Each structure stands twice: as structure tokens, then as C-alpha cells.
Amino acid sequence: MTSEHRPSNAAEEGVRLQKVLSQAGVASRRAAEEMIVEGRIEVDGEVVTELGRRVDPATAVIHVDGNRVMVNDNLTHLMLNKPRGILCTMSDDKGRPCIGDYLREREGKLFHVGRLDQDTEGLLLITNDGELANRLMHPSYKVRKTYLAEVIGPIPKELGQQLRKGVELEDGPVKVDRFKVVDTNQNRALVEIVLHEGRKRIVRRLLKHVGHPVQRLVRTRIGDVRLTSERPGAIRPLNRQEVGSLYRIVGM
């Protein structure tokens, strides 16, 4: 067969889109085909309606109904429930316990998304997607984080309003998105704070500034990803909905 009659391999490169969607757990192949025909699938920013479309799972950016679907098996998205007393670094030259101790068996370069100070517990996101990590940490995306803080009480009624209005710290003003008293017990109180600030020790400094020093601090949520029943030190992969929500809030 001459070269001008030899079929091109270009059309055969990659994997059929409906197969990729099925392998990613979005839907069965037949259901994925219906979604494609209905115009619900975007590949690299383009709506795809033809069933013959092939994609490279390692590079394609696929959205279903506007939500990012991870089809690249090389990308890692984890949640660690960081225990108290653990340094938020991948290694420590003094041999102190750090989050890297929990990730020794994981292959490839991993990033922790932001930091929790040594005495703060709770949700820490870990990924090898550097762009996602950078956007989640960048203040322009205003990603909300939720904390439970045990503080010295009692809590005056006007504190929530004061924190939502904003207070001035040594490195600039800060205000919370939400504030709620969860529980009170004699001279202690449990409060929930939601804010999109990422400055160092911001929750501790904020509450100390208004006269309620933190006794214990746990981060419970980032965006739509939240701690549930994970014990301290536990790691689990994020599910498809959680991963999609993170990419959505940073516009990826």
C-alpha cells in the first residue's frame, strides 16, 4: 500500500472520550455517549458533541456539566488529618516529626496546600498538581477555610459582629466571613470561624487580639472538602466530587 493510501494514525491517537469518562467513574459508556451528544462535555474548553472524539488522558482537561473530571492517573489529591505537634514540612533537619513522615511511601513530588502551625490540627490538602496548590493558596481566589477553636470565654454577643466588620492586626486588617458560638462551658467556649485569609497563624492572632486566646485549634474544611470521621494522622484520597469542587473554585 502506498503512503498516500495508507490510513493516518492521527485519528487513532488517544482514547475515545466515552471510554475515558467511563474509566473515570463519571458514567457507563452508553450514558457517557448520551452526555456527549447532549453537549454536556467540554474538552480543553471546547464543547464536544461527536462520539468519535479521542483524547489523551494525561493532558486533556475535561469538564462535565462545568465540573472538572480527573482523568489523569498521575495526579494525586489527598487529605491528611494533621495531628497536633506535627510540623507542616516534608522533612526536618532536626529530626522532629513532620507531615513528610506520613508520606514516605508515596511516589513523586507532593505539595501541602498552605500550612498549619505545629499546634494546630486538622485538614491539610496534599497534591502533586502545583498549579492547583498555588491557586488554592493565592488570596485572589478567596478560598474559604473553616476552623473550630476552643478559646477562653465567655464570648460577648457583639464579638461576631466585630470580627465580621474587621479588626486591625500588626500586619493589616482582617475580617471573618462567618463566626458562630458552637458551645460554652464555664470559662471556655467552642467557636467556629470561616475566613479566606491565609496569613501565618491568622486565627490564633485574631482571637488573641480580641481577648480570647486559643487553647485548641482544628481546621475542619477547605472549600467544599471537609473532615468527617478521619482519625488524627489518617490519609485518604479525595473523591471525584471533592476534587472537582477544588478545581471549580479556582477556575481550573
N, C-alpha and C positions, 0 to 999 in steps of 0.2 A: 504494500500500500504506500503510495507516495505521500510526502509530507502534507501536500495541500488537501488530501482526502483523509488524513489521519485525524480522528476526533480530538479536540482540545481537552486538556486536563483541567483547564481553568474552572470550568463549570462543575468539576467533580471535587474541587478542593473544599476542605471543611466538612462540617456535619450538617445534615438537614435540621432546620430550625426547630421543627416539631419534635425531633428526637432529643435535641439539646434541652428543650423545655421539659420534656418528659423525664429525662435523667436528672434534671434539677428539682424534680418533685412538684412542678407547677401544676401539671395535669397529665392525663393519659395522652398518648399521641393523637388519638382521634379528637379529644377535647381541645388539644393544643392547635390542631388544624382548624377547628371552628373558631378559635380565638384569633388566629392569623387572618382568616377570611373576614372576620368582623372588624379588623383594623385595630385590635387591642394590643398589638405587639410593636415595639419600637426596637430597632437595631441601630446603634450608633446615631441616635437622634432622628432616624427615618422610620416612618410607619411602613410596615411590611404587610402586604396582603397576598403575595403569591406563595404557594405551597412549596415551590422548588428552591426557595432561598437556602443557601448554605452559609454557615458562619464558622469562625474559628473560636471555640470556647475560651481559648487562652487570651484573646484580645477583644472579643465582642462585648460591647456594653448594651445589655438587653433590659428593657423595661416592659412590664406587664401592667396595663391599666395605670401607668405612671409610676409604678414602683420598681425599683432596681431588683433584678434577679441575679444572684451569683451563680455563674456557670463555669467559672474558672476554679478548678480544684486546687490550684496553687495558692489561692488566697485563704488566709486564716483569720477568723474572728472569734475571740474567746472572751469569757467573763471570768474574772478572779474575784472571789470574796476575800479581800486582803485582811489578814488578821492584824490586831494591834501589836505594835512592837516590831513590825517588819519594815525595812527600808524600801522605798519605792525606786529602786535601781535594779539593773540587770546583774550587777556584780558589785562587790565592796572589797576594797584592798585591805581592810582591817578584819575581814572575815565575819562581819556581822550578818545576821540573817536578812535576806532581801528577796524581792519577788522573783529574781532570776533563779533562786533555788527551786521554785515551783515549776520552772520551765526548762529544766536541763534536758529533758527527753524530747523536747520539741525541736524540729529541724528548721533551719533558716533564721533570718534576722527578724526579730519581733520588736514592736514598739508598744510601750504602755501609753495610753492616751491620757495625758495630763499626769498629775501626781496627787498622792495622798501623803500627808506627813506621817512620820513614824508612828505616832499615837492614834492616828485616825484609821478607822476600819471601813470595810465595805467594798462597794462596786468599783472595780477597775477594769476598763476595757483594754484588750491586747490584740494587736493585729499586725500583719506584715504589709498592709496597704498604707504606705507612707502618706499619700495624698489624703486619704480618709482621716488618718490620725491628725494631720496638720489642720484640716478644716474643722474637725470636732473641737480642737483646742483654740482655734482662732476666734478672738472676741467678736469679729464682724458677723459670725453665724449665730451668735447668741443661743448656743445650745444650753438648755436648762438642766441643772443638776439639783437633786433633792437630797437633803440631809436630815437625819434625826439627831438632835443634840440634847444631851442631859445637862442642864445648867442649874446654877444657883438661883433659887426662886425667893419669894413669889414673883410672878410676872404681872406687871401693871397692865391694865386694859389698853392703855394708849401705846404700848410698845409696838404692836403690829403696824399701826398707822405710822409711827415714827420710822420704822425700818422700811416700809414701802415708800415713804416720802424720800428717804435717803439721809445718810449721816456722812460726815466728813472724817476720813481717816488720814493718817500722815502721808499716804501716797495717793490721795484723791478721794472723791466722793464714791459712795457705794449705796445701792438700794436693792432690796429683795423684790422678787416677783410675787412671792406669797409667803405668809407667815401664819402658823397655826399652833395653838397650845394643844398638845395631844393628851397630856396627863399632868397632874400636880400631886405632890406628896410632901407635906410639911414644908421644908425649905428647899426642896428640889422640884424641878419641872422638866417635862419632856416636850420639846418643841420641834416642829417641822419647818424647815426653811427651803425655799426654792429660789435659786438665783442663777444667772448666766455668767457671773463673774468667774475668772479663773486665776485671780492673783493669789500669791502664796499665803497660805493659812488664813484666807479671807473670812471664813465663817468664824473661826476662833477669835480673830482680831475684832470682827464686827460685834460679836456678842460681848466680848470683854469691854469694848468701848462703851456699850450701853449699860454696863453694870451687871452682866450675867455671865460670868466666866464658864467656859465649857468644861464639864467633867468627863464626858464621853461623847465621841462624835462618830457617826456612821453615815456613809453615803449610800443611799438606797436606790437611786435612779439616775440615769443619764438619758435624756430624751425620753423615748418610749421603752427603753431597756431597764428592767428593774430586778433587784434581788428578790428571790422568793424564799425557797427553803434551803439554799446552798449553805453548808456549814463553813465556818472560817477556814480558809486555805483551799477550799474546793474550786476547781476549774471546770467549766463546761463550755462547749461550742454554742454560739448564738444560733437560734433557729432562723429559718428563712424570713419570717416576718420581722424579727428583731434586726437582722442585717439590713433588710430593705428599708426599715424605718430610719436607720442611721444614715444611709446614703441619701434618703429623701430630704432629711432636714438640713443637709449641707449641699444640696443641689447637684448630686452626682448620679 
